[in-house]
Amino acid sequence: MTASPTEITVVASSEDVRIARLAALAIVVAVAEAGIPSPIPGIKPGLANIVTLIALERLGWRAAVWVSLLRVAGAGLALGGFFSPAFAMSVTGALVSLLVLGLAHRLPRRWFGPVTLSILAAFAHIGGQVALARVWLIPHGGIVYLLPLFGTAALVFGLANGLIAARLLAEPEGRFEIEKTD
């Protein structure tokens, strides 16, 4: 970054550009997904998490954190829900999911590939959201009755998203114009 009395110039690295592209893609997917009606409130496929998994595998955990948090903020702004309870739920789910991904990403690849990571992240995401809902929005023990429903959704969507991410990651890296930097 260079500075003069009248201007500030920020030079983006190639990694910054890759993260910005992935974050923009994740925001578009999240906004498009918001238009899909859900028969059960609070349950959605989380398709933008596929982009986070690709960032994790191709660029590392730090990039995945940026992609995920930029997606949450960007989608919150685009959908008009920035700093709403839904935004708080999304941030909480993303942070818990990223924490689990950060820990699980270091485990043996033989057992912890994109599908397993996706399922773990989905369970962490819904777990964080349910915990926040219990503490802040619905301070009643009855929320535990929804856990089997949310757990089933996390398993199904985590599996589907992981399979999609694995398929996309099987493509040559040049297709996504992403290369690992850490």
DARA-V18705 format. One record per backbone hydrogen bond with DSSP energy under -0.5 kcal/mol. NH is the residue of the N-H (numbers start at 1). CO is the residue of the C=O. If there is no record, write none. Layout:
# DARA-V18705
nh->{NH	NH}
co->{CO	CO}
This chain:
# DARA-V18705
nh->{2	4	9	10	11	12	17	18	19	20	21	22	23	24	25	26	27	28	29	30	31	32	33	34	35	35	36	37	43	44	49	50	51	51	52	53	54	55	56	57	58	59	60	60	64	65	66	67	68	69	70	71	72	73	74	75	76	77	78	79	80	80	81	82	84	87	88	89	90	91	92	93	94	95	96	97	98	99	100	101	102	103	104	105	106	107	111	112	117	118	119	120	121	122	123	124	125	126	127	128	129	130	131	132	133	134	135	136	137	138	140	143	144	145	146	147	150	151	152	153	154	155	156	157	158	159	160	161	162	163	164	165	166	167	168	169	170	171	175	176	177	178}
co->{9	7	2	8	9	10	13	14	15	16	17	18	19	20	21	22	23	24	25	26	27	28	29	30	31	32	33	35	40	42	46	47	47	48	48	49	50	51	52	53	54	55	55	56	60	61	62	63	64	65	66	67	68	69	70	71	72	73	74	75	76	77	76	76	81	81	84	85	86	87	88	89	90	91	92	93	94	95	96	97	98	99	100	101	103	104	108	108	113	114	115	116	117	118	119	120	121	122	123	124	125	126	127	128	129	130	131	132	132	133	138	140	141	142	143	144	146	147	148	149	150	151	152	153	154	155	156	157	158	159	160	161	162	163	164	165	166	168	172	173	173	173}
